[in-house]
Amino acid sequence: QALKSLMSTRRTIKLSKVTMRLDGQEFPCHKVVLSAFSQYFRAMFGGGLAESQQRKVSLNGVEPAMVQTLIDYGYTSEVVITRQNVQSLLSAANLLEIIPVKEACCLYLEKNMDELNCVGIHCFAELHACSELQQKSKVYILHHFQSVWQHEEFLELTKVKLVEILSDDDLNIDNEEIVYHAAVRWLDHDVGNRRNGFESVLECVRLPLVSCYFIHDHVESHEVIKCSQACQKLVKEAKDFHLLQDRRAEFSSPRTKVRKSSDKTEVIVAVGGEDDKVVLRSVETYDPNTLSWKPLACLPFAISKHGIVSAGDSYLFLAGGEYPDGSANKSVMRYDPCLDVWTEVAPMNIARSELGLVMLGLAWFGLVMLDGFMYAIGGWDGNVRLDSVEYYNIETNVWTVIPPMKIALTSPACVSLNGMLYVTGGAVLEDGDGIDIVQLFNPRTQTWSEMRSMKIPRSGSGACVLDGKIYVIGGWHASTENTKRVECYDPKMNTWIERCPLHERRYRPGVAVVGGKIYACGGEEGWD
């Protein structure tokens, strides 16, 4: 490569001698040789710059020893890279635009990277625009983080770089407590200068995913965190996440997202339903990280048009539904993910099918977790549509009837948000056409009221909560069509707005939120 460059430059640059001057030292060489291996010198001597006519040229910002090494490289195409000279050599090669030497230095640093020097290499690579080495060193830091954070280089990170590393989903850790210890170790190294604005670092620690005991024993007791309102807000968020397990959808944020290395994984669970008119008892789970489905313990009976809800990390509950013979079901099943077992609990007071969907599954009556209770709303008892509502107390294993809705309906989509129960749409006529009405239940006053209506009528839609807003997805719009339209309700603004539609029309889709994303699963293309 150097010989090719020499051939091309000899036609435009005279083979004249030049002396490079640096810190009182002089380095004799030839312009044409320098221009052959350095884009920097090629621009200097081949253009109209004053240096092209000078016999002595001054250099700045480069160590003299590195200039001699690089000039020798120009004549020999050989350079010796060592631990002692690699950084200085790379800096000089970067400044003088000697690409082969720069790439060789990067390769040397990559091969000699370890837990002690990877942070320094990453920052050095970023400073000198070595993008490939920068990326590879970051991957190394993330993969070996459990050792990296305990070394001295970690303590010298800037806050911006620390936030970048700690917030990465690929951070390889056994638990989130390690991230907290790393953040606090960095803080305590220079607490006087780092305490202000520490909340931006603490935001990267996914406190909702550490144990409540750890929060009490370690987080709350740290002096900087105790004195910061912003840090206290993050601590409160984590404590509320543990305390209000049934409202966890409302706490969705980057801090509640499980890292890829965690042994805990958010998954989607599909329970029962229908497949080409065949009622199912199978159960399967989907892992968005591995893009794979796997079976779980089957239900003891085949069921469709039921309700499914998650009670935090502990259990799944299935309630009601329709048996293969068309009769409505009043039984309730509880799934234990640790034991992979379904257990029957207290039945509802009224048999219900066609409940509204909350978490995932082909559910036609409303089943919602709210303040530790599970609510069953409306549905079909085999003869008429229901306006009745009842709730289940997990602690006492008892169902209690509460005031009915203003309208009897089937196929609503129900969610809980900010301690309130929202019932959106539903079917009130024989043909299954939807309504646009939104009913709100306040458990404190035990009263129902109507909220701002949706933009279009719907029945058999799916609903979920993400970032404090309610999303209603798909459903049956009118006797001639179902819909792929999606709308979003903002309780602060009391407004519905249209969002990106589904790719396909879906009636009774399963809807779930995992990792800050909404998933719409299954459903029917049309009424038949």
C-alpha positions as CSV (number, residue, x, y, z in Angstrom):
1,Q,0.0,0.0,0.0
2,A,2.8,2.4,0.9
3,L,4.5,1.7,-2.5
4,K,1.3,2.4,-4.4
5,S,0.9,5.7,-2.5
6,L,4.6,6.5,-3.2
7,M,4.0,6.0,-6.9
8,S,1.0,8.3,-7.0
9,T,2.5,11.1,-5.0
10,R,5.9,11.2,-6.7
11,R,4.2,12.7,-9.7
12,T,2.8,15.7,-7.8
13,I,5.3,16.1,-4.9
14,K,9.0,16.8,-5.5
15,L,11.4,14.3,-3.9
16,S,12.8,17.1,-1.7
17,K,14.2,16.8,1.7
18,V,12.3,18.3,4.7
19,T,13.1,18.6,8.3
20,M,10.4,18.1,10.9
21,R,10.9,20.2,14.0
22,L,9.4,19.3,17.4
23,D,10.3,20.3,20.9
24,G,13.8,21.4,19.8
25,Q,14.5,18.2,18.0
26,E,14.8,17.8,14.2
27,F,13.9,14.8,12.1
28,P,15.2,14.8,8.5
29,C,13.1,13.0,5.9
30,H,11.6,13.4,2.4
31,K,8.3,15.0,1.6
32,V,7.3,12.4,-0.9
33,V,7.8,9.6,1.6
34,L,5.8,11.3,4.3
35,S,3.0,12.0,1.8
36,A,3.0,8.3,0.8
37,F,1.9,7.0,4.2
38,S,0.2,10.0,5.8
39,Q,-2.9,11.7,4.6
40,Y,-2.0,14.6,6.9
41,F,1.3,15.2,5.2
42,R,-0.2,14.6,1.7
43,A,-2.5,17.5,2.3
44,M,0.3,19.6,3.7
45,F,2.8,19.1,0.9
46,G,0.5,18.4,-2.0
47,G,-1.7,21.4,-1.6
48,G,-1.2,25.1,-1.6
49,L,-0.2,25.4,2.1
50,A,2.9,27.4,3.0
51,E,4.6,24.2,4.4
52,S,4.7,22.8,0.8
53,Q,7.5,25.3,0.0
54,Q,9.3,25.2,3.3
55,R,12.4,23.1,4.1
56,K,11.7,23.0,7.8
57,V,8.2,22.3,9.2
58,S,7.1,22.5,12.9
59,L,4.8,19.9,14.4
60,N,2.8,20.2,17.6
61,G,0.8,17.9,19.8
62,V,2.9,14.8,19.1
63,E,5.6,13.1,21.2
64,P,9.1,13.3,19.5
65,A,9.7,9.6,20.0
66,M,6.5,8.8,18.2
67,V,7.4,11.1,15.3
68,Q,10.7,9.2,14.9
69,T,8.9,5.9,15.1
70,L,6.3,6.9,12.5
71,I,9.0,8.3,10.1
72,D,10.9,5.1,10.4
73,Y,7.6,3.3,9.6
74,G,7.4,5.4,6.4
75,Y,10.7,4.1,5.2
76,T,10.4,0.5,6.4
77,S,6.7,-0.3,6.7
78,E,7.5,-1.8,10.1
79,V,6.6,-0.6,13.6
80,V,7.0,-2.2,17.0
81,I,3.9,-1.8,19.3
82,T,4.3,-2.4,23.0
83,R,2.3,-1.8,26.2
84,Q,4.5,1.2,26.8
85,N,4.1,3.0,23.5
86,V,0.7,1.9,22.2
87,Q,-1.4,4.8,23.4
88,S,1.1,7.5,22.4
89,L,1.6,5.8,19.0
90,L,-2.1,5.5,18.4
91,S,-2.6,9.2,19.3
92,A,0.2,10.3,16.9
93,A,-1.0,8.0,14.1
94,N,-4.6,9.4,14.6
95,L,-3.4,13.0,14.4
96,L,-1.1,12.4,11.4
97,E,-3.8,10.2,9.8
98,I,-1.6,7.1,9.4
99,I,-4.4,4.6,9.2
100,P,-2.5,1.3,9.1
101,V,-0.6,2.1,12.3
102,K,-3.8,3.3,14.0
103,E,-5.6,0.1,13.1
104,A,-2.6,-2.0,14.3
105,C,-2.6,-0.2,17.6
106,C,-6.4,-0.8,18.0
107,L,-5.9,-4.5,17.3
108,Y,-3.1,-4.6,19.9
109,L,-5.3,-3.0,22.5
110,E,-8.2,-5.3,21.7
111,K,-6.0,-8.4,22.1
112,N,-4.6,-7.2,25.4
113,M,-7.9,-6.0,26.9
114,D,-8.9,-7.2,30.4
115,E,-11.0,-6.3,33.4
116,L,-8.4,-3.8,34.7
117,N,-7.9,-1.8,31.5
118,C,-11.1,-2.1,29.5
119,V,-12.6,1.1,30.8
120,G,-9.5,3.1,30.0
121,I,-9.3,1.5,26.5
122,H,-13.0,2.3,25.9
123,C,-12.6,6.0,26.8
124,F,-9.3,6.2,24.9
125,A,-10.9,4.7,21.8
126,E,-13.8,7.1,22.0
127,L,-11.5,10.1,22.3
128,H,-9.6,9.0,19.1
129,A,-12.6,8.1,17.0
130,C,-11.7,4.3,17.0
131,S,-15.3,3.3,16.5
132,E,-14.7,-0.5,16.2
133,L,-12.5,-0.6,19.3
134,Q,-14.9,1.6,21.2
135,Q,-17.8,-0.8,20.5
136,K,-15.8,-3.9,21.3
137,S,-14.5,-2.5,24.6
138,K,-18.0,-1.5,25.6
139,V,-19.2,-5.0,25.0
140,Y,-16.3,-6.3,27.1
141,I,-17.2,-3.9,29.9
142,L,-20.9,-4.9,29.8
143,H,-20.1,-8.6,29.7
144,H,-17.5,-8.5,32.5
145,F,-19.1,-5.8,34.6
146,Q,-19.3,-7.8,37.8
147,S,-15.5,-7.6,37.9
148,V,-15.0,-4.3,36.1
149,W,-16.8,-2.1,38.6
150,Q,-14.4,-3.2,41.4
151,H,-11.3,-1.9,39.7
152,E,-9.8,1.6,39.9
153,E,-10.4,2.7,36.3
154,F,-14.2,2.5,36.9
155,L,-14.0,5.2,39.6
156,E,-12.6,7.7,37.1
157,L,-15.5,7.4,34.7
158,T,-17.4,10.6,33.9
159,K,-21.0,10.7,35.0
160,V,-22.2,10.7,31.3
161,K,-20.2,7.6,30.6
162,L,-21.3,5.9,33.8
163,V,-24.9,6.5,33.0
164,E,-24.4,5.1,29.5
165,I,-23.0,1.9,30.9
166,L,-25.4,1.4,33.9
167,S,-28.5,2.0,31.7
168,D,-27.6,-0.6,29.1
169,D,-30.0,-3.6,28.9
170,D,-27.0,-5.8,28.0
171,L,-25.3,-5.2,31.4
172,N,-24.3,-8.7,32.5
173,I,-25.1,-9.0,36.2
174,D,-26.4,-11.6,38.6
175,N,-28.8,-9.1,40.2
176,E,-29.6,-5.4,40.2
177,E,-28.0,-4.9,43.7
178,I,-24.6,-5.1,42.0
179,V,-25.5,-2.1,39.9
180,Y,-26.5,-0.1,43.0
181,H,-23.2,-1.0,44.7
182,A,-21.2,0.1,41.6
183,A,-23.1,3.4,41.5
184,V,-22.5,4.1,45.1
185,R,-18.8,3.1,45.0
186,W,-18.4,5.6,42.1
187,L,-20.2,8.3,44.2
188,D,-18.3,7.7,47.4
189,H,-14.9,8.0,45.5
190,D,-15.5,11.8,45.2
191,V,-18.8,12.4,47.0
192,G,-18.2,16.2,47.4
193,N,-18.2,16.7,43.6
194,R,-20.6,13.9,42.6
195,R,-23.5,14.2,45.1
196,N,-25.2,17.0,43.1
197,G,-27.1,15.4,40.3
198,F,-26.5,11.8,41.5
199,E,-30.2,11.1,40.8
200,S,-29.3,10.8,37.1
201,V,-27.0,7.9,38.1
202,L,-29.5,6.3,40.5
203,E,-32.1,6.4,37.7
204,C,-30.0,3.8,35.9
205,V,-30.3,1.4,38.8
206,R,-33.5,-0.6,38.4
207,L,-34.5,-0.2,42.0
208,P,-38.0,-1.8,41.5
209,L,-36.2,-5.0,40.7
210,V,-34.1,-5.2,43.9
211,S,-35.7,-6.7,47.1
212,C,-37.6,-4.5,49.5
213,Y,-35.2,-5.6,52.2
214,F,-32.2,-4.3,50.2
215,I,-34.0,-1.0,49.7
216,H,-34.5,-0.7,53.5
217,D,-31.1,-1.9,54.6
218,H,-28.9,-0.2,52.0
219,V,-30.6,2.4,49.7
220,E,-32.7,4.4,52.1
221,S,-29.8,4.6,54.6
222,H,-27.3,6.3,52.3
223,E,-26.7,9.9,53.3
224,V,-26.7,11.4,49.8
225,I,-30.0,9.5,48.9
226,K,-31.6,10.6,52.1
227,C,-30.9,14.2,51.4
228,S,-32.0,14.3,47.8
229,Q,-35.7,14.7,46.9
230,A,-35.1,13.4,43.4
231,C,-33.4,10.2,44.8
232,Q,-36.2,9.8,47.3
233,K,-38.7,9.9,44.5
234,L,-36.9,6.9,42.9
235,V,-36.9,5.1,46.2
236,K,-40.7,5.6,46.6
237,E,-41.3,4.4,43.0
238,A,-39.4,1.1,43.9
239,K,-41.3,0.7,47.2
240,D,-44.7,1.3,45.5
241,F,-43.7,-1.3,42.8
242,H,-43.3,-3.9,45.6
243,L,-46.3,-2.8,47.6
244,L,-48.8,-2.4,44.8
245,Q,-48.1,-5.5,42.7
246,D,-51.4,-5.4,40.9
247,R,-50.7,-1.9,39.6
248,R,-47.3,-2.7,38.2
249,A,-48.5,-1.9,34.6
250,E,-48.8,1.7,35.8
251,F,-45.1,1.8,36.9
252,S,-43.8,0.7,33.5
253,S,-40.5,2.5,32.9
254,P,-36.9,1.7,31.9
255,R,-36.3,0.9,35.6
256,T,-38.9,-1.9,35.6
257,K,-37.5,-3.6,32.5
258,V,-35.6,-6.8,33.3
259,R,-32.1,-6.8,31.9
260,K,-31.2,-9.5,29.4
261,S,-28.8,-11.3,31.8
262,S,-31.4,-11.6,34.5
263,D,-32.7,-15.0,35.5
264,K,-36.2,-13.4,35.7
265,T,-37.9,-12.9,32.3
266,E,-41.1,-11.1,31.4
267,V,-43.1,-13.5,29.3
268,I,-46.5,-13.6,27.6
269,V,-48.9,-16.4,28.6
270,A,-51.6,-17.8,26.3
271,V,-54.3,-19.8,28.1
272,G,-57.0,-21.9,26.5
273,G,-59.1,-20.3,23.8
274,E,-60.1,-21.7,20.4
275,D,-58.2,-23.0,17.4
276,D,-60.4,-23.4,14.3
277,K,-63.6,-24.0,16.5
278,V,-61.8,-26.5,18.7
279,V,-61.8,-25.3,22.4
280,L,-58.3,-25.7,24.0
281,R,-57.0,-26.6,27.4
282,S,-53.3,-26.0,26.4
283,V,-51.2,-23.2,27.9
284,E,-48.0,-21.8,26.4
285,T,-45.6,-19.0,27.1
286,Y,-43.7,-16.7,24.8
287,D,-40.3,-15.2,25.6
288,P,-39.6,-12.0,23.6
289,N,-35.9,-12.3,24.3
290,T,-35.5,-15.7,22.7
291,L,-38.5,-15.4,20.3
292,S,-39.7,-18.8,21.4
293,W,-42.8,-20.5,22.7
294,K,-42.8,-23.3,25.2
295,P,-45.7,-25.3,26.8
296,L,-46.8,-25.0,30.4
297,A,-49.1,-27.2,32.5
298,C,-52.4,-27.7,30.8
299,L,-55.7,-26.6,32.3
300,P,-57.8,-29.4,33.8
301,F,-60.6,-28.6,31.3
302,A,-61.0,-26.9,27.9
303,I,-62.2,-23.4,28.0
304,S,-62.7,-20.3,25.8
305,K,-64.1,-16.8,26.3
306,H,-62.6,-16.6,29.8
307,G,-60.7,-13.9,31.7
308,I,-57.0,-14.0,32.6
309,V,-55.2,-11.7,34.9
310,S,-51.7,-11.6,36.5
311,A,-51.3,-10.9,40.3
312,G,-47.7,-9.5,40.1
313,D,-45.0,-12.0,40.3
314,S,-47.0,-14.6,42.2
315,Y,-49.9,-16.1,40.3
316,L,-52.1,-16.1,37.2
317,F,-55.8,-16.3,37.6
318,L,-58.3,-17.7,35.1
319,A,-62.0,-17.0,35.7
320,G,-65.2,-18.0,33.9
321,G,-65.4,-18.7,30.2
322,E,-67.4,-21.1,28.0
323,Y,-67.1,-24.9,28.0
324,P,-67.1,-26.8,24.7
325,D,-70.9,-27.5,25.1
326,G,-71.6,-23.8,25.2
327,S,-72.4,-23.5,28.9
328,A,-71.0,-20.7,31.0
329,N,-68.4,-21.4,33.7
330,K,-68.2,-19.9,37.2
331,S,-65.0,-21.7,38.4
332,V,-61.7,-19.9,39.0
333,M,-58.2,-21.4,38.6
334,R,-54.9,-20.2,39.9
335,Y,-51.6,-20.9,38.3
336,D,-48.3,-21.1,40.3
337,P,-45.4,-20.4,37.9
338,C,-42.9,-21.8,40.4
339,L,-44.6,-25.2,40.6
340,D,-46.2,-25.1,37.1
341,V,-49.5,-26.2,38.6
342,W,-53.1,-25.0,38.3
343,T,-55.3,-25.1,41.5
344,E,-59.0,-24.4,41.8
345,V,-60.0,-21.5,44.2
346,A,-63.4,-20.1,45.2
347,P,-65.8,-19.9,42.3
348,M,-67.6,-16.7,41.3
349,N,-71.1,-16.0,42.4
350,I,-72.3,-16.0,38.8
351,A,-71.3,-18.0,35.8
352,R,-69.8,-15.7,33.2
353,S,-68.5,-16.1,29.7
354,E,-67.6,-13.4,27.1
355,L,-65.7,-11.3,29.5
356,G,-63.4,-8.3,28.7
357,L,-59.7,-9.0,28.1
358,V,-57.2,-7.6,30.5
359,M,-53.8,-9.3,30.3
360,L,-53.8,-12.0,27.7
361,G,-56.2,-14.7,26.4
362,L,-59.5,-14.9,24.5
363,A,-61.5,-13.4,27.3
364,W,-65.0,-12.0,27.0
365,F,-65.9,-10.7,30.4
366,G,-63.9,-8.1,32.4
367,L,-61.3,-9.5,34.8
368,V,-59.1,-6.9,36.4
369,M,-56.6,-6.7,39.3
370,L,-57.2,-3.5,41.3
371,D,-55.7,-2.7,44.7
372,G,-55.1,-6.3,45.5
373,F,-58.6,-7.5,44.4
374,M,-59.7,-9.2,41.2
375,Y,-62.8,-7.8,39.5
376,A,-65.1,-9.8,37.2
377,I,-67.3,-7.5,35.1
378,G,-70.3,-8.2,33.0
379,G,-70.4,-11.1,30.6
380,W,-72.9,-13.7,29.6
381,D,-74.5,-16.2,32.0
382,G,-76.0,-18.4,29.2
383,N,-79.2,-16.5,29.0
384,V,-78.7,-12.7,29.2
385,R,-76.0,-10.1,29.2
386,L,-74.9,-9.1,32.7
387,D,-74.4,-5.7,34.4
388,S,-73.3,-7.4,37.6
389,V,-69.8,-7.0,39.0
390,E,-68.0,-8.9,41.8
391,Y,-64.5,-8.9,43.2
392,Y,-62.2,-11.6,44.7
393,N,-60.1,-11.2,47.8
394,I,-56.9,-13.3,47.3
395,E,-56.2,-13.3,51.1
396,T,-59.7,-14.6,52.2
397,N,-60.5,-16.6,49.0
398,V,-64.0,-14.9,48.9
399,W,-66.0,-13.2,46.1
400,T,-68.1,-10.2,47.0
401,V,-70.8,-8.6,44.8
402,I,-70.6,-4.8,44.3
403,P,-72.8,-2.2,42.6
404,P,-73.6,-3.1,39.0
405,M,-72.6,-1.2,35.9
406,K,-74.9,1.3,34.3
407,I,-75.1,-0.9,31.2
408,A,-75.3,-4.7,30.8
409,L,-72.7,-5.9,28.3
410,T,-70.4,-8.6,27.0
411,S,-66.9,-8.3,25.5
412,P,-65.7,-5.1,27.2
413,A,-62.0,-4.3,27.5
414,C,-61.0,-3.5,31.1
415,V,-58.0,-2.1,32.8
416,S,-57.1,-0.5,36.2
417,L,-55.2,2.8,36.3
418,N,-54.5,5.1,39.2
419,G,-56.8,3.1,41.5
420,M,-59.8,3.3,39.2
421,L,-61.4,0.6,37.0
422,Y,-62.1,1.4,33.4
423,V,-64.5,-0.6,31.3
424,T,-64.3,0.4,27.6
425,G,-66.8,-0.5,25.0
426,G,-68.6,-3.9,24.9
427,A,-71.5,-5.4,23.1
428,V,-75.1,-4.7,24.0
429,L,-77.1,-5.9,21.0
430,E,-77.6,-9.4,19.5
431,D,-75.4,-8.7,16.5
432,G,-72.5,-8.0,18.7
433,D,-72.0,-4.4,17.5
434,G,-69.8,-2.4,19.9
435,I,-70.4,0.8,21.9
436,D,-68.1,3.7,22.4
437,I,-69.0,4.2,26.1
438,V,-66.3,4.2,28.8
439,Q,-67.5,3.4,32.3
440,L,-65.4,4.2,35.4
441,F,-65.7,2.5,38.8
442,N,-64.3,4.2,41.9
443,P,-63.7,1.5,44.6
444,R,-63.5,4.1,47.3
445,T,-67.0,5.5,46.7
446,Q,-68.4,2.3,45.2
447,T,-69.9,4.4,42.4
448,W,-70.0,4.1,38.6
449,S,-69.7,7.1,36.2
450,E,-69.3,7.7,32.4
451,M,-66.0,9.0,31.0
452,R,-65.2,10.6,27.7
453,S,-66.3,8.2,24.9
454,M,-63.9,6.5,22.6
455,K,-63.6,7.7,19.0
456,I,-65.2,4.5,17.6
457,P,-67.6,1.9,19.0
458,R,-65.9,-1.4,19.9
459,S,-66.6,-4.8,21.4
460,G,-64.1,-7.7,21.8
461,S,-61.2,-5.4,21.8
462,G,-58.0,-5.7,23.9
463,A,-56.7,-3.1,26.4
464,C,-53.6,-2.4,28.3
465,V,-51.8,0.3,30.3
466,L,-48.4,1.7,29.2
467,D,-46.7,4.8,30.5
468,G,-49.8,5.9,32.4
469,K,-52.1,5.8,29.4
470,I,-54.8,3.3,28.3
471,Y,-54.5,1.6,24.9
472,V,-57.6,0.0,23.3
473,I,-56.8,-2.2,20.4
474,G,-58.8,-3.8,17.6
475,G,-62.2,-5.4,18.2
476,W,-65.6,-5.5,16.5
477,H,-66.6,-2.1,15.1
478,A,-69.9,-2.8,13.4
479,S,-72.0,-5.7,12.0
480,T,-70.0,-5.5,8.7
481,E,-66.4,-5.3,10.0
482,N,-63.9,-5.6,12.7
483,T,-61.1,-3.1,13.1
484,K,-57.3,-2.7,13.3
485,R,-57.6,0.8,14.7
486,V,-55.9,1.7,18.0
487,E,-56.7,4.6,20.3
488,C,-55.1,5.9,23.5
489,Y,-56.6,7.6,26.5
490,D,-54.6,10.1,28.5
491,P,-56.3,10.5,31.9
492,K,-54.4,13.8,32.6
493,M,-55.8,15.4,29.4
494,N,-59.1,13.4,29.4
495,T,-58.6,12.8,25.6
496,W,-58.6,9.9,23.2
497,I,-56.2,10.0,20.3
498,E,-55.6,7.5,17.5
499,R,-52.3,5.7,17.5
500,C,-50.5,3.5,14.9
501,P,-53.0,0.8,13.7
502,L,-52.4,-2.9,13.8
503,H,-51.2,-4.6,10.6
504,E,-54.3,-6.8,10.5
505,R,-57.9,-6.5,11.7
506,R,-58.3,-8.4,15.0
507,Y,-61.4,-9.3,17.0
508,R,-60.7,-10.5,20.5
509,P,-56.9,-10.2,20.4
510,G,-54.8,-11.1,23.3
511,V,-52.9,-7.9,24.5
512,A,-49.9,-7.8,26.8
513,V,-47.1,-5.3,27.7
514,V,-43.6,-6.7,28.0
515,G,-40.4,-4.6,28.1
516,G,-42.2,-1.4,27.3
517,K,-43.8,-2.8,24.2
518,I,-47.4,-3.8,23.4
519,Y,-48.0,-7.2,22.0
520,A,-51.3,-8.2,20.2
521,C,-51.6,-11.9,19.9
522,G,-54.1,-14.1,18.1
523,G,-57.8,-13.1,17.7
524,E,-60.2,-13.5,14.8
525,E,-60.2,-11.8,11.4
526,G,-64.0,-11.6,11.2
527,W,-67.2,-12.3,13.1
528,D,-67.5,-15.9,11.7
